[in-house]
Amino acid sequence: MNFVSLQNNGSKKDIDGVQTVETHHCTPASADRRRAALAELENAEFSRHHAKICLTAGMGFFTDAYNVFAINLASVMLGYVYGQNQKLNKNQDLGLKIAAPVGIFCGQLFFGWLADRIGRRRAYGISLLIIIISTFAQALSASAPAVHIIGVLIVWRFLMGIGIGGNYPTSAAIPAEFAPARIRGRMMTAVLSAQGWGNLTAALVAYIVTTAYKNSILNSSSVTDLRAVDYMWRILIGFGCVPAVIALYQQIFTIPETPRFTVDVARDVGQAEGDVGFVKTGKKARIDPDAPIQRVDMTKASWDDFVRYLGRGRNLRNLLATSYSWFAFQLAFYGLGLNSPVVLAGFGFTISKPGVTDDVPAVYEILKNLSIGNIIICAAGLIPGMEIFGFIMLTGAISTWFIPETKGKRLEELCGEEDASEKEV
């Protein structure tokens, strides 16, 4: 069924060519319109709006990776400025690195629930605002008689982690719910691979900042007076606001709410039809704000439905297989990414262990070599691995033993609920 034909009753075009959708009270045909709109979404050709959706969601993952992993180099800089013997103690270093992951865990739980209440797009925007505010606050942090700067940074990084935790599920849900069935996997892989680019960018920014402040570092009187390094870590951390602001701009002006949320949760079939038309044609639907909303008459899901869904062996098996794949990937990703200075020093890549030197020129060499080492790790291993091998090995080799073929299948087919929804209607 052609999408335009759905608009012949209850829609029109004004003189400037903008599609106008009039909404009505629920009719028996609303369920058919829902199925037809979702079918149009699943069978749509890839367009520049799909590319924009990938860029918007990918920028979210880029932001997350940058802000999480910039601390692995910033912590070394902080040690030279605020640590004893030019090095943070183990508790301070651990606190800085674990605060964000703990916040991510909390944020995923909260924003997963919130996105089902207010929508993926709005939850995505709120999480980005939290990231922007907390990242900017980190760059302006300072010590006081009652609190050390490391304690302040730990608090702000925990709050930033909550925002990042909200970004993870919403950045994944948005492209998944917009993507046509036949290219959903490729769109999701493109979005998730932005994490590697965020990690690489953090290393590049660290190298650029270190090189820019070379003369200031070398002109320092001693290793106890490295004021230039204090500027360096603030710039490195504060730069994380830039991709977050770009992602927020794209979220506000580029993408609508996902049609699946609009039709299945908000139950606004007219708005969903307009959003599908926007993705396909680029013409924004103009909804009459005074007209009553036509809602799809469907029974809302409950906790009993959730338990019943996971009670099916196939569904629980799919969830466990994909969850373990993601767990295995993140275990190595976070474990190595947050501790790369330790790994590089263990390999002898730096002239000495970070913090263990009384020579000012050695401080510059250590910071430069750590930045170069991270660039090599990302460019030679992380980027190619995430782009080519990572998701094949983790989600392919493991999940294909447990999960049926997904290529070209609609979300309703993958969930095994298509027949049930048709019976409800």
N, C-alpha and C positions, 0 to 999 in steps of 0.2 A: 504494500500500500504506500503510495507516495505521501510524503509529509505535507506537501502543499494542499493535497486534497482534504486533509483533516481540518484545514483552516477555512474551507469554503463556507462552513456554517459556523458563525461566531467569530469571524476575523475579516479584516479588510486592510488595504494599504492606503495610507494618506498620500498627499500630493508629493511629499519629498521621498517617497519610496520606503519609508520605515514601516515595518509590519506592525499592525495593531491587533492585539489579541483581547477579545472581550471574554470575561469569565462569567459563568452562570452557576446557579445552584446545581447540586449533584443530579445527574440524569442516569438512566440505565446505561447510556453509551459511554460514561466516563471511564469505566474499566477497560473498554475496548480502545479508547483513546490513549489510556495509559500504556497498554501493551503495544499499540502502534508507535507511540513516541519512543519507547525504549527500543523497539525493533529498529527504528530509524537511527537511533544512537549507536546500536551495536553494528549496523551495516554501513555506517557512514564512511565515506572516503577520507583518507588522511588529508588534512587541510592545514593552512598556516595557523589556525586557531588551536589545533592539536599541538603544533609546535610551540605555541605560546604557553599552553598549559604545561608542557614538559619543561620549558624554561622557568616558569614560575615555581613549579614544585621542585625542580632541580636546584633552583637558587636557594630554596629552603634547606635542602640537604647540604649544599655547599656551605651555607652559613653555619649549620650545625657542626660540620667537621672542622671548619676553620676555628670556631670559638672553643671547641673542645680541645683540639690538639695544639693550639698556639701556646698553651700553658707549658708544654714540655720544654720549650726553649725559654719562655718567659720565666719559668721557675729558676733556671740557672742564672739569668740576669738578676732576678730578685735576690738570689743568694749573695751575689757580689755587693749589693747595695744594703740589704737589711739582715743578712745572715751573720752568724758568728763564724769567724775564720773564713769569710767570703763564701759561705755555703749554708743553705737551710738545713735544719736538723730533720731527722726522718719523719717526725710527726708533722712538721710544717709542710714538707714536700708531699707527704701522703695526703694531708688535708686539702691542699690545692688541687691535687690530681683526682681525688675521689669525690669531691664536693659536687662537681657537675654530673657524673654518672649517677650519684644518689638522687639528685634532683631530676634527672632524666627519668628514672624509674617512677618517681612520684608523678611527674608531669604526664607520662604516658597513661597512667591509670586515670588521672583526673580529666585530661583533655580527650581521652577516648570516650569517656562518658559525656563530656560537654559537647563534643562534635555531633553526637547523636541527639542532642537537645536543641542546639542553636544552629547547627549546620557546619559543614566542613570549612567553608570559606571564612565564616566569622571566627571560628575557633583558630584557624590558621593565622588570621590577622592578629588576634589577641596574643597568641604565642610569640609572634614576631615582635610585638610591642614590648613584651616582657624581656626578650633577648636584647633589644635595642637599649632599653633603660638600664638593665643590669650590666651590660657590656660597657656602656658609657660610664656608669658609676665605678666600675673596676679601674678604668683608666684615670679616674680622679681620686682614687682612694689614698688615704694617708693615715699615719699613726696619730694617736692621742694618748694622754696619760692613762686613760682607762682601757684602751684597747690597742693591740698591735696591728699594723697594716695587714699582716698575713691573716689574722682573724677576720678583718673586714673583707678581704678578698674571698675568703672561704664562704662567707655568708652570701656575697653577691654572686659567686660562682654557683652556689646551690640554687639561688633564684633563677639564674640564667639557665641552669640545667632543667628546671621546671618548664621554662619556655621551649627549650630544645626538645624535651620530652613531648610537648604538645605538637611540635613541628613534625616529629617523626611519623605519627599515625596520620595526621592530616595531609602531609606532603605525599604520602603513599596513597591515601584514599582518593584524593582529587584526580590524579591521572587515571587511576584504576576505574573510577566511575564515569569518566569521560571517554575512555579509550574504546574504539571499535574492537570487536572480539578478536579479529585476526591479527591485530598488531598490539594487543594489550601487553604481552610479554616484552616486546621490544621497547615500548614506551616506559614500562616500569624499570627495565634494566638501564635505560638512558637516564632516568631520574635518579636512581640509586647510585649510579656511577659518579654522580657529582660529588659524593663524599671524598673520593680520591683526589679530585681537583681542589677541593677545599683544603685538604691536608697539604697538598703541594703548594698552594698559594701561601699558607702560613709559613712554610719553610722559605719561600721566595721573599716574602716581606721581611722575615727575620734577617736574611742575608743582605737585602737592600738597606735595611736600617743599620745593620752592623757596619757595612761599608761606608755609609753616609757619615757615621759618627767615628770613623777610624781615627782621624786627627784629634778629636776631642778626647778619645780614650787614651791615645798615646801621650797626650799632653797632661794627663792627670798626674798629680804629684805622687800618689801611692795607690795601692789597691784598696785602701780604706776610704778613698775619696773619688769614687767613680760616679760622679754626678751624671755624666753622659749616659751611662747605662740605665740610670733611672728614667731618662727620657725614652730610651729605646724600648723598654718593656711596656711602657704606657702607650707608645705608638703601635706596637705589635698587637696588644690586646684591643686597643681602641679602634683599630682598623676593622675589627669584626663587625662594627656597626654598619659599615658601608654595604656589604652584600645583604644585610638584614633590611636596610632601608630600601634597597632596590627591589627585594622580594615583596616588601609591603606595598610599594608603589604598584608593582605588577598585580598584586592581589586585589588592590582597590580598583584599578582601571582596566584590567585585562580580562579577568575571568568572572563568570557568574557562578552562582551556587550550582553544585552538581545536580543535573536533572534527576538522578536517582534519589537523592535526598529530598528534593522538592516534591516529587510525585509519591514516594513511598513513605516519607516521614511527615513532611508538611502537608501532603495530600493535595497540593495545588497543581492540578493537571494542566491548566491553562498556562501557568508560568513555566512549567516544565517543557511544554510544547514550544513556547517562545525561546527558551534557552537552547533547546536542541536545534531550532532553526538558526539561532545565532552562531552556534558552532559550525553548522553546515554551510551557511550562506554569508555570515559576517554581518547580517542585518539585525540590529537589536529590536526585540519585540517591545512594543509600547503597551503596557497593561493599563487598563482603565482603573484608576484607584478607587473610584466610586462604585464600581460594579461588584456584585457579590462573587465570592470565590467559589469556583466549582471544585469540589473535593472528591477524591476517589473514595468510595465506600468500601473500606477494607478493615478487617479486624486488626487492631494494633498488637504487635508482638509483646509477649510477657516473659517473665523469668522462666515460667514453665515451658514456654516454647524454646527458650535458650537451652534448658536442660535436656529437653526432648531431642533437640537438634544434635547436641553433642552425644546424646545417648546412642545415636546411630554409629555403628563401628567405623564406617568409612569416614564420617566427618571428623570424629575424634582422632583417627589415624592420620588424616590429612593435616589437622592442626598440629599434632605432635611432630610430624615429620618436618613441616615447614618451620616450626618454632625451633626445633633443634638445629636446622640448617642456619637459621639466623643467629642463634646462640653461639654456634661454633665459629661463625664468621666474626661476630662482634668480640668474642673472647680474644682472638688473636689481634683483631683490629685495634681494640682499646689497650690490650696488654702491651703490645709492642709500640703502638703509637704514642702512648703517654710516657713511655720509658726509653725512648730512643737515645737520649743523651747517655744513659747508663750503658746501653748496648754498644753504642759507638765508642765510648771510653773503654769498655771491656775489650773491644777489638783493637785498641790502640790507635783509633782514627784521630784522636786529639793528642796534643803534645803532652798533656797530663790530665788527670781527672779534674772535672769542673770544680772550681773553688780551691784547689790545692796548688797555690802559686803565690809568690810574693813579687812576681815580675809583671809590671803593667802591660808590656807588649804581649806577654803570654795570654792575658785576658782577652785581648782582641783576637789572637790566633785561635783560642779555644772556642769563642763564640762564632767566629767565621767558619771553622771546621765543622762545628755542630750543625750549622745552617746548611753547609754544603752536603754533609752526610745525610741530612733529612731530605734534601732535594734529590740526591741519588736514590735513596730508598723509595721515594714516591715515584720518581720518573722511570726508574728501571724495574721496579717491582710492583708497587701499589696500583699505579695507573693501568699498566698492561694487564695485571691480574684481575682488576675489577672490570675492565672492559671486555676481556676475552675469556679468562679461565675461572674467575672467582665464582660467578653465579652458575656456571656450568658444573663445576665440581661440587659446590655446596647445595644448590637447589636441584641440580640435574642428576648427578650420580647417586645422591642419597634418595631424593624424593621420588624418582621414577620407579623405585622398587615398591613404593607404598601408594603413590598418587596416580590416578588415571591420567591419560593424555588430556591436556587442557587446551591445546592450540585450536583456535577458532570457536571455542565454546563460549556461550553467553554466561553471565554471572549466575543467572537463575539455574542453568544447567549444572554449573560447577557446584552450586549449593544443594542441588537435588530437590529444589522447592518449586520448580515450575509447575508441576502437576498439582501440588497442594494449593498454590495461589490461584490456579484456574478453578479449582473446586470451590474455593472461598467465594470467588466472584460469581 
